Amino acid sequence: METRRLGRLEHRSSVLIYGAASLGEVDQDTADASVAEALAAGINHVDVAAAYGEAELRLGAMMTDLRDRVFLATKTGLRTEEEAWRQINESLERLQTDHVDLLQLHEVGKLADLDRCTAEQGSLAAAVRARDEGLVGAIGITGHTHDAPATHLEALRRFPFDTVLTPLNRTLVRVPGYAEDYAALVEAVRAADVGLMTIKTVARRPWPTPEHRWATWYEPFDDQPHVTAAVAWVLDGHPEVTGIATAGETRLLRQAIRAEQERHDLAAGEAERVLDALPDTDYSSPFVGADA
């Protein structure tokens, strides 16, 4: 699997990042098998969060064999210093490790969220303390919503985050202003040598019915041609992206791995043509409503 440099952290990260949200509601055997599948494919970067159900516990149970093989990232979604500090330590206990390589401030997609995190006694202060005490190696920021790229650009003005995890797919760049905000973020990321990762690669649209076939909160692409096109569009069209988080569903991991392998077989422009052939009703932003 291709690897790319994770900004100034220098880690050669696999372009597929294991999205451990997929482990939130599965048993240990399923978790073990899924992570083994990822490692066998060459994935060397695991992304989890305190909010992902039982995911940290599932990873913790395999940490003795896993820790030296992966770049390990977790997240705190709490906003005050005291709460976040407690959650960081609880994550380390659940993961059965004394440190993670990256701690990310989670779901900072709006300026109001950023204001709370960067306040005098906000969660950023806990992240800095954890880094200074050797509990985390680096500090990043993540976020959903259409405002995420602009919010993350402002975050880089306030603090030298080591990484950014922001949404990117073909349909999001059609949202008015999104492409421009993302381009401005890329410029800042390159100037500061920040590792840029993306999410929602295979997000197809919000679920159109109450019945969900997969564990993801959005409806994902689940046919190989569109998964491959979605992965290729991000990785081949955006060299600034160091890696994409896989969907939060263990049963879709194999398709992502195959897509990473097969994307090189696509002719120039083919990924975009495949995705652009979909009507708007079949391919749209997963972010809807007041939180978009």
C-alpha positions in Angstrom: 0.0 0.0 0.0 1.2 3.5 -0.8 2.4 5.6 2.1 2.7 9.4 2.4 4.6 11.6 4.8 2.3 12.9 7.6 3.6 16.4 7.5 6.3 17.4 9.9 5.6 14.4 12.1 7.5 12.5 9.4 5.5 9.3 9.8 5.1 7.4 6.5 1.4 6.8 6.9 -0.6 4.4 4.8 -3.0 6.2 2.5 -5.8 4.2 4.1 -6.2 5.0 7.8 -8.1 2.4 9.7 -11.3 4.1 10.9 -11.8 2.4 14.2 -15.4 3.8 14.5 -16.1 0.4 12.8 -15.2 -1.3 16.1 -17.7 0.6 18.3 -20.4 -2.1 18.3 -18.7 -5.3 17.3 -17.4 -8.2 19.4 -13.7 -8.9 20.0 -13.4 -11.6 17.4 -14.8 -9.4 14.7 -12.5 -6.6 15.8 -9.5 -8.9 15.8 -10.2 -10.1 12.4 -10.8 -6.7 10.9 -7.6 -5.2 12.3 -5.7 -8.2 11.1 -7.1 -7.7 7.6 -6.0 -4.1 7.7 -2.5 -4.9 8.9 -2.1 -7.6 6.2 -3.1 -5.0 3.5 -0.4 -2.6 4.7 -2.4 -0.2 6.9 -0.2 1.2 9.6 -2.3 4.1 11.0 -5.3 3.6 13.3 -7.7 6.3 14.2 -10.1 5.9 17.1 -11.9 8.1 19.6 -13.3 8.0 23.1 -16.8 8.5 21.6 -16.6 5.4 19.4 -18.5 3.0 21.6 -16.4 0.1 22.7 -13.7 0.7 20.0 -10.9 1.7 22.4 -11.5 -1.4 24.5 -11.4 -3.6 21.4 -8.1 -2.1 20.3 -6.8 -2.3 23.9 -7.3 -6.0 24.0 -4.9 -6.4 21.1 -2.5 -3.6 22.0 0.4 -5.8 23.1 0.8 -7.1 19.5 -0.5 -3.9 17.8 1.3 -1.0 19.5 4.6 -1.2 17.7 3.0 -1.8 14.3 0.8 1.3 14.0 0.7 5.0 14.3 -2.1 5.3 17.0 -4.4 8.3 17.1 -7.4 8.9 19.4 -9.6 11.9 20.0 -11.4 13.8 22.8 -14.6 15.6 22.0 -15.0 17.2 25.4 -14.5 21.0 25.5 -13.1 21.9 28.9 -9.6 21.3 30.2 -10.7 19.3 33.2 -13.1 17.0 31.3 -10.7 16.5 28.4 -7.7 15.7 30.7 -9.8 13.1 32.4 -11.0 11.6 29.1 -7.4 11.5 27.6 -6.3 9.4 30.6 -9.3 7.2 30.4 -8.6 6.6 26.7 -5.0 5.5 27.5 -6.4 3.1 30.1 -8.9 1.7 27.6 -6.3 1.4 24.9 -3.9 -0.3 27.4 -1.0 2.0 26.4 1.0 4.7 28.1 0.9 7.0 25.1 -0.7 7.7 21.7 1.1 9.2 18.7 -1.6 11.7 18.1 -4.4 13.2 20.1 -7.1 15.1 18.1 -9.7 17.6 19.3 -12.8 15.9 17.9 -15.7 17.3 16.0 -14.5 20.9 15.8 -16.5 21.8 12.8 -17.8 25.2 13.7 -16.2 28.4 15.0 -18.2 28.1 18.2 -16.7 24.7 18.9 -13.2 26.1 18.2 -13.8 29.0 20.5 -14.6 26.6 23.3 -11.6 24.3 22.7 -9.1 27.2 22.5 -10.5 29.1 25.5 -8.2 29.6 28.5 -9.5 26.5 30.2 -10.5 24.7 27.0 -9.6 21.2 25.9 -6.6 22.4 23.9 -4.9 23.2 27.2 -5.4 19.5 28.3 -4.0 18.3 25.0 -0.9 20.5 25.4 -0.4 19.2 29.0 -0.7 15.7 27.7 1.9 16.3 25.0 4.2 18.0 27.5 3.9 15.0 29.9 4.6 12.5 27.1 1.1 11.0 27.0 0.6 12.1 23.4 3.1 12.7 20.7 1.3 15.3 18.7 -1.9 17.4 18.6 -4.5 17.5 15.8 -8.0 18.7 15.0 -10.9 17.1 13.3 -14.4 18.2 12.3 -17.5 17.5 10.2 -19.9 20.0 8.6 -19.6 22.3 5.6 -17.8 24.8 7.8 -15.0 22.4 8.7 -12.3 23.5 6.3 -12.8 27.2 7.2 -12.9 26.3 10.9 -9.7 24.3 10.6 -8.0 27.1 8.7 -8.8 29.4 11.6 -7.6 26.7 14.1 -4.2 26.8 12.4 -4.1 30.6 12.9 -4.6 30.1 16.6 -2.4 27.1 17.3 0.3 25.1 15.5 -1.7 21.9 15.1 0.3 19.0 13.8 -2.5 17.4 11.8 -5.9 18.3 10.4 -8.7 15.7 9.6 -11.3 17.4 7.4 -14.1 16.1 5.1 -13.5 15.8 1.3 -15.3 14.0 -1.5 -16.5 14.8 -5.0 -19.9 16.0 -3.9 -18.8 18.2 -1.1 -16.8 20.4 -3.5 -20.0 21.3 -5.2 -21.4 22.9 -2.0 -21.1 26.7 -2.5 -17.9 27.9 -1.0 -16.6 24.5 0.0 -13.9 24.1 -2.7 -12.6 27.6 -2.0 -12.4 27.0 1.8 -10.7 23.7 1.2 -8.2 25.2 -1.1 -7.3 27.9 1.4 -6.8 25.2 4.1 -4.5 23.3 1.7 -2.4 26.4 1.2 -2.1 26.9 5.0 -1.3 23.2 5.6 1.4 23.2 3.0 3.0 26.4 4.4 3.1 25.0 7.9 3.9 21.4 6.9 0.8 20.0 8.6 -0.4 16.5 8.0 -3.7 16.7 6.1 -6.1 13.7 6.4 -9.6 13.5 5.1 -12.9 11.7 6.0 -16.2 10.9 4.2 -14.5 9.6 1.1 -17.2 7.0 0.4 -20.1 8.9 1.8 -22.9 8.8 -0.7 -25.7 10.7 0.9 -27.8 10.9 4.1 -29.7 7.6 4.7 -32.9 8.0 2.6 -34.9 5.5 4.7 -35.0 4.6 8.4 -33.5 1.2 7.6 -29.7 1.1 7.5 -27.7 -1.7 5.9 -24.4 -0.5 7.4 -23.2 0.8 10.7 -22.3 4.2 9.2 -24.4 7.2 10.1 -24.5 8.2 6.4 -25.2 5.9 3.4 -21.9 4.8 2.0 -21.1 3.6 -1.5 -21.1 -0.1 -1.3 -20.5 -1.2 -4.9 -16.9 -1.6 -5.9 -16.9 0.7 -9.0 -18.1 3.7 -7.0 -15.9 2.9 -4.0 -12.9 2.7 -6.2 -13.9 6.0 -8.0 -14.4 7.8 -4.7 -11.0 6.6 -3.3 -9.2 7.4 -6.5 -10.8 10.9 -6.8 -9.3 11.8 -3.4 -6.0 10.1 -3.4 -5.0 10.6 -7.0 -6.5 14.0 -7.4 -5.3 15.5 -4.1 -1.6 14.8 -3.4 -1.8 17.0 -0.4 -3.9 14.4 1.4 -1.7 12.0 3.4 -4.5 9.5 4.1 -8.2 8.8 4.1 -10.1 7.3 7.0 -11.9 4.1 6.1 -15.7 3.9 6.7 -17.0 3.0 10.1 -18.1 -0.5 9.1 -15.9 -3.6 9.2 -17.7 -5.2 6.3 -16.7 -2.3 4.0 -12.9 -2.5 4.7 -12.2 -5.0 2.0 -13.7 -2.8 -0.6 -11.6 0.2 0.5 -8.4 -2.0 0.3 -9.3 -3.2 -3.1 -10.1 0.4 -4.2 -6.7 1.5 -3.1 -5.1 -1.2 -5.2 -7.3 -0.8 -8.3 -7.3 3.0 -8.5 -4.1 3.0 -10.5 -6.0 1.1 -13.3 -8.4 4.0 -13.9 -7.8 6.2 -16.9 -7.2 9.9 -16.3 -10.5 11.6 -15.4 -12.4 8.3 -15.1 -13.1 8.6 -11.3 -14.6 12.0 -11.8 -16.7 10.8 -14.7 -18.1 7.9 -12.7 -19.0 10.1 -9.8 -20.4 12.9 -11.9 -22.7 10.5 -13.7 -24.7 10.1 -10.5 -27.8 12.2 -10.2 -28.0 14.6 -7.2 -30.6 12.5 -5.5 -28.1 9.6 -5.4 -25.0 11.5 -4.5 -25.1 14.4 -2.1 -23.5 15.9 1.0 -24.0 13.8 4.1 -24.2 16.9 6.2 -27.8 18.1 6.4 -29.9 20.3 8.6 -28.8 22.8 11.2 -25.5 21.2 11.8 -24.4 21.2 8.1 
